[in-house]
Amino acid sequence: MAVIDIPFTSFTPDLPAHNNPGLVRAHNCAPGLGAAQGGVTLFPLKSASLYSNTSMVSRPLGTAIGQDKDGNAKVYSGCSTKLYKLLPATRQWTDISRVGGYSTTETEQWNFVEFGSLQIGTNYNDEPQYIDMNTDLQFANLTTLVKGRYINTHKGFVILGNTYDAIDGAVPYRIRWSGIEAPTSWDFSAATMADFQDIHGYGAIQGIVTDDSCYVILKRGIVQMTFIGAPLTFQFDDRVVGKGCSVAESIITVEGKHFFISDDGFYQLSAGSLTPIGIGKIDKWFLNDFDPTQAHLMTVAASPRETLIYWQYVSKSATTGVPDKILIFNYHTGEWSTADATTASIFNSVSLPWTIDQLDAFIAIDSVPASFDSPIWAGGNNLLWGMNATGAVYSFDGPTLPLSVETREVQASSVIPNETGADMAIINAVRPLFEGGAAVARIQIGTRDLPNKDVVWSSLKECNGETGFAYVRSRSRYQRFRITITGEYQLAFGVQIDGQPAGKR
């Protein structure tokens, strides 16, 4: 008999399970870098915990954060008919809409950008809106000359993409920008440099992203906007031809790099160059799992304390028509994992300041949404938050989600000492490798004798508290292992198998 270590490796469900160099499943965990060569450490994820039982009149359609001149944190959001701010004193969404409200359609979003002390938002159906965060009283029309789906700022201009105006109607391939340092000035003018540009040949604009440069992401291409001054203002150069973004809601910028979903998977745009990040790993799996008819319900956010991006989406197996899955990417290590969605949407936020008196709202200490060393209690800290379908706000400081891992399929007789030439093996016991004493680990072993046969799974076995092994006594040619860990653990990094060869070739 021999005990063999099998370290956890990359989540690569696109590859065959047999001899897969990675994991078939890495669920409810965050991927890090392993100590062993090629190894991956899996870290726990927390479930949602209610922060404020507030509400909106309909489903949230976008969020924004900012701060006033005194450094006070601001959190804004919009639904189909209203724009709100999260009032620090009550943690309630407070209506600060323009007079008459809005008419956002179900598949549109509110997209926001900061410009100095202004918070500017657009939903395509209504005029772009702005509010001065120093006064923070009520949103108003930024301009009545143009509407747009997407918004950003660059070199002192506010830029709208995929526009509508009274003269030309809907022009999904048009970029239009304000006067320089004049966000409310949209009349075409050589003096202010307010103007527009149509980008032909690449379909509709899907988003505008900026780093040192500005890039327009379209359905089938990416174009760079370079400020050159009067009279043309911007120069437009093709950077990527034939490849663009298929899901506008997937676009996110982190540390000067831009990430999004294209027709064939996930990509990173950096310095004008496009790099595939999911090929051979998760692209095929995701595209098979993702429900594209519900793409408008996707939300994306980045962890403020870890190098992780979360894409929350509706899978084809969802039964309620709300997001049920999260795909997680570690943009420093290139590793992936998945998780259950525990809110209807996710967003990057900032914490609002609390007072001791406000804690009385939770009545009992057990209902407080986070431990007292959490950044949620201090104002201005970057956070990852979620909302349900009616606008209640959640932090992610709840109980740890149950980890679920499925290893690649191995032929154990080829990795354990084997002087008999046997090509089958008996697995006596399996021990998950993890740290954290308050957790309970269980395993299943999946077996088959030929790669073209169905896998037969054993019953779920709980690991012994003394040895850490789950005892299985299973004989087969090929084996794979499912590990579940419930409760509070710190990290998980592999599995050990106790086995011996069985039978001859």
Helices and strands as residue ranges (DSSP letters): E 2-7, E 25-27, E 29-31, E 42-44, E 49-52, E 63-67, E 73-78, E 83-87, E 92-95, E 111-115, E 118-122, E 129-132, E 140-141, E 147-154, E 157-165, E 169-177, E 195-198, E 205-210, E 214-218, E 221-229, E 233-241, G 248-250, E 252-254, E 257-262, E 265-270, E 273-276, H 283-289, G 292-297, E 299-302, E 308-313, E 325-330, E 335-340, E 345-350, G 356-362, G 365-367, G 375-377, E 382-387, E 393-395, E 403-406, G 412-414, E 424-435, E 438-448, E 456-457, E 461-462, E 470-476, E 478-488, E 491-502
